[in-house]
Amino acid sequence: MEKNNKKRVFTGTVAMLVILFGLLRIAIFTGYHMVTPFLPEIARNLDTTIVVIGLAISIRSAMGFLGPVWGGIIDLFGKKNSLLIALLTFAASYAAIYFFPSFPCFVVALPISYAATLTFDSAMYSYLSEMIPYEGRGRMTAVLEAAYALGFMIGSPVAGVLMENFGWAVPFVLMAGIAVVFAIALGFILPKEGEKRFGIDATVSHEMQENKAEKGSYFHRLALVLKDKNALAALLTGSLLMGGNWFCQTMYGGWLEDNFDQGLSEIGFISAAFGLAVFVGSLLCLTLTDKLGKTKAMKLGAIVTICGGVIAAFTNQKSLIIGSIGLFLYFAFVEFATEACISLCTDVRAEIRGTVIGSSFGALAIGSTIGTGVSPVLYTKFGYTPCIIVGTVIVAIALLVIAKVLTPGFANKEKN
């Protein structure tokens, strides 16, 4: 089985499928990323405060707590069906924001859109991981997370221009339309597990389910995750890295507007630079993670993230350029470390992969919920510098977990 899998790594239709999913993720995460840079603008149009909108974003992140549920459902009911339902749910929630532009609708639709995103991501990673062997999943993760970065880098300036010229809700309905188009395309192209279509072979997934998958209830599979020390350490690391990221990322739009008087278009284009940082993190994952080993890559990413946080903390109130350089380093390397962590989670327990991946997204959501919920309050009371300091300290704690708790070489074929 392993030998057969190796022939599949980024060749032919498998490569095209990864690219197709990547293009779709650009659209999905354009919608995801365009909220925080323009948080003050959205708050003004919904006649509320940045703290309240920050709470709505935190509720969105909290949907990730149910990540293990999404993963368990995928293991039981199939990946293709989960993908399509998730896309249509995402489209419906974003269309609702456009057609019913009010705070109650926003605070309900935003979390639903993220639940759909998590379901989509869990199904996508599980679907592809069973076609691509462990040695190639760092590259797979890098390609897919580069799309996450491009959604940040391309989508933010586009959203800024659209909001400034056509209204704050227009980007939401645009993302909804794109999701519907991709749902139709994937419904036609993708084979179900155990089938072949258009050169895409999903029989590996079928054999995995028949011969290796852990039988038993969802709670039994979740218990297997919770009893594994290294699985828990990997989940905790991901949660800490994501929390540190969102402490810095949530309020940088407010920092740009309040400290340097930047408008919507300017914030959008500066966001593109920070999106480039995330893209750089994905490139580092693509080139280094499989070579170094996932745990070493996570350590390197955390160390440089801390250095970037220190630079930004000391300079952000005085210099837009130097403060932005520090944040660039921070966003690039926290992304690198997080992607390496996600890649590690794809083979912690291969027999319950969907549940583990779903749990990893749940862990990431815990961190993002805390970061997006607390940072607007911290910013309102004390400014942006404390947000950076707290985020950097959290990443330092993640580094300690990586160094002291994770067992080197615990995952299949992981380098020491």
C-alpha positions in Angstrom: 0.0 0.0 0.0 2.8 2.4 1.0 4.7 1.8 -2.2 1.6 2.4 -4.3 0.9 5.6 -2.4 4.3 7.1 -3.1 3.7 7.1 -6.8 0.7 9.4 -6.2 2.6 12.4 -4.6 1.7 15.5 -6.6 1.5 13.7 -9.9 -1.2 13.9 -12.5 -4.7 14.2 -11.3 -3.7 14.2 -7.6 -1.7 17.4 -8.2 -4.6 18.9 -10.1 -7.0 18.0 -7.3 -4.7 19.7 -4.7 -4.6 22.8 -6.9 -8.3 22.8 -7.4 -8.9 22.7 -3.6 -6.3 25.4 -3.3 -8.2 27.7 -5.6 -11.4 27.1 -3.7 -9.6 27.9 -0.4 -8.5 31.2 -1.8 -12.1 32.2 -2.1 -13.2 30.7 1.2 -10.4 32.4 3.2 -10.8 35.7 1.4 -14.2 35.7 3.1 -12.6 34.6 6.4 -9.8 37.2 6.4 -11.7 40.2 5.2 -13.5 40.6 8.5 -10.7 41.5 10.9 -8.8 44.2 8.8 -12.1 46.1 8.3 -13.5 45.4 11.8 -14.0 49.1 12.6 -15.8 49.7 9.2 -18.1 46.7 9.8 -18.8 47.9 13.3 -19.8 51.4 12.1 -22.1 50.0 9.4 -23.8 47.6 11.9 -24.1 50.5 14.5 -22.1 48.7 17.2 -18.5 48.8 18.7 -15.3 46.9 17.8 -15.6 45.0 21.1 -19.0 43.7 20.1 -17.9 42.8 16.6 -14.8 41.2 18.2 -17.2 39.1 20.3 -19.0 38.0 17.1 -15.6 36.9 15.6 -14.9 35.1 18.8 -18.2 33.2 18.6 -17.2 32.3 15.0 -13.9 30.9 16.2 -15.7 29.0 19.0 -17.5 26.9 16.4 -14.2 25.2 16.0 -14.7 23.6 19.4 -16.9 21.2 17.6 -14.1 20.3 15.2 -13.9 16.7 16.6 -17.7 16.4 15.8 -17.1 17.4 12.2 -14.2 15.0 11.9 -16.3 12.1 13.4 -19.2 12.8 11.0 -16.8 12.7 8.1 -15.4 9.4 9.2 -18.9 8.0 9.4 -20.7 9.5 6.4 -18.1 10.2 3.8 -15.9 13.0 2.6 -17.4 14.0 -0.7 -20.9 14.6 0.8 -19.4 16.5 3.7 -17.5 18.7 1.3 -20.5 19.6 -0.8 -22.8 20.3 2.2 -20.1 22.5 3.8 -19.7 24.6 0.6 -23.5 25.2 0.2 -23.8 26.1 3.9 -21.0 28.6 3.6 -22.6 30.2 0.6 -26.0 30.5 2.3 -24.5 32.1 5.4 -22.5 34.7 3.4 -25.5 35.5 1.1 -27.6 36.1 4.2 -25.1 38.7 5.4 -25.6 40.6 2.1 -29.4 40.3 1.8 -30.1 40.9 5.6 -27.4 43.4 6.6 -28.0 43.6 10.4 -26.0 42.7 13.5 -28.3 39.8 14.5 -27.9 38.2 11.1 -24.1 38.9 11.1 -23.6 37.3 14.5 -25.5 34.2 13.5 -24.2 33.8 9.9 -20.6 34.3 10.7 -20.2 31.3 13.0 -22.3 29.1 10.7 -19.9 30.1 7.8 -16.9 29.0 10.0 -18.5 25.7 11.0 -18.9 25.0 7.2 -15.3 26.0 6.6 -14.1 23.7 9.3 -16.2 20.8 8.0 -14.8 21.5 4.5 -11.2 21.6 5.6 -11.5 18.5 7.7 -13.0 16.5 4.9 -10.5 17.9 2.3 -7.4 17.1 4.4 -8.8 13.6 5.2 -9.7 13.0 1.5 -6.2 14.0 0.3 -4.2 12.5 3.1 -5.4 9.0 2.1 -4.0 9.6 -1.4 -0.7 11.1 -0.4 1.8 9.4 1.9 3.1 11.0 5.2 6.4 12.0 3.6 4.6 14.3 1.1 2.0 15.8 3.4 4.1 18.7 4.5 4.1 19.8 0.8 0.4 19.1 0.5 -0.3 21.2 3.6 2.0 24.0 2.3 0.1 24.1 -1.0 -3.3 24.2 0.6 -2.2 26.7 3.3 -0.7 28.9 0.6 -4.2 29.3 -0.6 -5.2 30.4 2.9 -2.4 33.0 2.6 -3.4 34.1 -0.8 -6.9 34.7 0.5 -5.4 37.1 2.9 -2.9 38.7 0.4 -5.3 39.0 -2.6 -8.6 39.1 -0.9 -8.0 41.9 1.6 -7.2 44.6 -0.9 -10.0 43.5 -3.2 -12.4 43.5 -0.3 -11.2 47.0 0.7 -11.8 48.4 -2.7 -15.2 46.8 -3.0 -16.2 48.0 0.5 -15.1 51.5 -0.3 -16.9 51.7 -3.6 -19.9 49.4 -3.4 -20.6 48.8 0.3 -19.3 46.8 3.1 -21.5 43.7 2.4 -20.7 43.2 -1.3 -17.6 41.0 -0.8 -19.7 38.6 1.2 -22.2 37.8 -1.6 -19.4 37.5 -4.1 -17.7 34.8 -2.0 -21.1 33.1 -1.7 -21.5 32.9 -5.5 -18.0 31.5 -5.9 -18.7 28.8 -3.3 -21.8 27.7 -5.2 -19.9 27.4 -8.5 -17.2 25.3 -6.9 -19.8 23.0 -5.2 -21.3 22.3 -8.6 -17.9 21.6 -10.1 -16.7 19.3 -7.3 -20.0 17.4 -7.2 -19.4 16.5 -10.8 -15.6 15.8 -10.6 -15.0 14.1 -7.3 -15.4 10.3 -6.9 -16.8 9.0 -3.7 -14.6 6.7 -1.5 -14.0 3.4 -3.3 -14.6 4.9 -6.8 -12.6 6.3 -9.7 -13.6 9.2 -11.8 -11.7 11.4 -14.3 -8.4 9.7 -13.3 -9.0 10.5 -9.6 -8.6 7.2 -7.6 -10.4 7.2 -4.3 -10.0 3.4 -3.8 -7.1 4.0 -1.4 -9.5 5.9 0.9 -12.0 3.0 0.6 -9.3 0.4 1.4 -8.3 2.6 4.4 -11.8 2.6 5.7 -12.3 -1.1 5.2 -8.9 -2.4 6.4 -7.5 0.1 8.8 -10.2 2.4 10.2 -11.0 2.1 13.9 -14.4 0.6 14.3 -16.6 1.8 17.1 -18.5 5.0 18.1 -17.4 8.5 17.6 -16.8 8.8 21.4 -14.5 5.8 21.3 -12.4 7.3 18.6 -12.2 10.6 20.4 -11.1 8.8 23.6 -8.2 7.3 21.6 -7.1 10.8 20.7 -7.4 12.1 24.3 -5.4 9.2 25.7 -2.4 9.8 23.4 0.2 12.1 25.1 1.7 13.2 21.8 -1.6 13.8 20.2 -2.6 16.0 23.1 0.7 17.9 23.0 0.3 18.5 19.2 -3.2 19.8 19.7 -2.1 22.0 22.6 0.8 23.4 20.5 -1.6 24.2 17.6 -4.0 25.9 20.0 -1.2 28.1 21.5 0.2 29.0 18.1 -3.2 30.0 16.8 -4.0 32.0 19.9 -0.7 33.9 19.7 -1.4 34.7 16.0 -4.9 36.1 16.6 -3.8 38.3 19.5 -1.7 40.1 17.0 -3.9 39.8 13.9 -7.3 40.8 15.2 -6.6 44.4 15.9 -3.9 45.4 13.4 -6.5 47.2 11.3 -7.5 49.3 14.3 -3.8 50.0 14.9 -3.3 51.2 11.3 -6.4 53.4 11.5 -5.9 54.9 14.9 -2.1 55.4 15.0 -1.4 56.1 11.3 -4.7 57.4 10.0 -4.9 54.7 7.2 -8.1 54.4 5.1 -9.9 51.3 3.9 -7.9 50.9 0.7 -4.6 51.5 2.5 -5.5 49.0 5.2 -6.4 46.5 2.5 -3.1 46.9 0.7 -1.1 46.7 4.0 -3.1 43.6 4.7 -1.9 42.2 1.4 1.7 42.6 2.7 0.8 40.7 5.8 -0.9 38.1 3.6 2.4 37.9 1.8 4.0 37.0 5.1 1.5 34.2 5.6 2.3 33.0 2.0 6.1 33.1 2.9 5.2 30.9 5.9 3.6 28.4 3.5 6.6 28.5 1.2 8.8 27.7 4.2 6.6 24.8 5.0 6.8 23.6 1.4 10.6 23.7 1.3 11.6 22.9 4.9 9.0 20.9 6.9 9.5 17.5 5.3 13.3 18.0 5.2 13.7 19.1 8.8 11.0 17.0 10.3 7.7 18.5 11.6 8.8 19.0 15.3 12.1 20.8 14.3 10.1 23.0 11.8 7.7 23.9 14.6 10.6 24.9 16.9 12.2 27.1 14.2 8.9 28.8 13.4 8.2 29.5 17.1 11.6 31.0 17.8 11.5 33.4 14.8 7.9 34.3 15.7 9.0 35.4 19.1 11.8 37.5 17.6 9.3 39.3 15.3 7.0 39.9 18.2 9.7 41.6 20.3 10.5 43.9 17.3 6.9 44.8 16.8 6.2 45.3 20.5 9.0 47.9 20.9 8.4 49.8 17.6 4.7 49.7 16.6 3.8 53.0 18.2 6.7 55.0 16.6 7.3 53.5 13.2 4.8 52.0 10.7 7.6 50.5 8.7 9.6 48.9 11.5 6.5 47.8 13.3 5.2 46.2 10.1 8.5 44.4 9.6 8.2 42.9 13.0 4.6 41.8 12.3 5.7 40.4 8.9 8.2 38.1 10.6 5.6 37.2 13.3 2.8 36.3 10.8 5.2 34.5 8.5 6.8 32.2 11.0 3.8 31.6 13.2 2.1 30.3 10.0 5.1 28.1 9.3 5.0 26.6 12.7 1.2 26.1 12.6 1.3 24.4 9.2 4.0 22.1 10.4 1.8 21.2 13.4 -1.2 20.5 11.1 1.0 18.3 8.9 2.1 16.4 12.0 -1.5 15.8 13.0 -2.3 14.0 9.7 -0.5 10.8 10.9 -0.7 10.9 14.7 -3.4 8.1 14.6 -3.9 7.1 11.0 -6.8 4.7 11.8 -8.9 7.6 13.1 -7.5 10.3 10.8 -10.7 12.2 10.3 -11.3 12.5 14.1 -7.7 13.6 14.7 -7.8 16.2 12.0 -11.2 17.4 13.2 -9.7 17.6 16.7 -6.8 19.6 15.5 -9.1 22.2 13.9 -11.0 22.3 17.2 -7.8 22.9 19.1 -6.9 25.7 16.7 -10.3 27.2 17.2 -9.8 27.3 21.0 -6.7 29.5 20.4 -8.4 31.7 17.9 -11.5 32.2 20.0 -9.4 33.4 23.0 -7.3 35.7 20.7 -10.2 37.2 18.8 -12.3 37.6 22.0 -9.8 39.1 24.3 -7.6 41.2 22.0 -10.4 43.8 21.1 -10.9 44.4 24.9 -7.2 44.6 25.5 -6.8 47.0 22.5 -9.7 49.3 23.6 -8.2 49.6 27.2 -4.5 49.6 26.6 -3.6 49.8 22.9 -2.0 47.5 20.4 1.4 46.9 22.2 -0.1 44.6 25.0 -1.8 42.5 22.3 1.6 41.9 20.7 3.2 41.1 24.0 0.5 38.6 25.1 0.6 36.9 21.7 4.4 36.6 21.8 4.3 35.1 25.4 1.7 32.5 24.2 4.0 31.4 21.3 6.9 31.1 23.8 4.7 28.7 25.8 4.0 26.7 22.6 7.8 26.5 22.1 8.2 25.0 25.6 5.5 22.4 24.8 7.3 21.5 21.5 10.6 21.2 23.2 9.6 19.5 26.5 6.5 17.4 25.9 6.4 16.2 22.3 8.4 13.0 21.8 10.7 13.4 18.8 10.0 10.9 16.1 6.7 9.8 17.5 4.8 10.0 14.2 5.3 7.6 11.4 8.7 8.2 9.7 9.1 11.5 11.6 12.7 12.7 11.8 14.4 13.0 15.2 
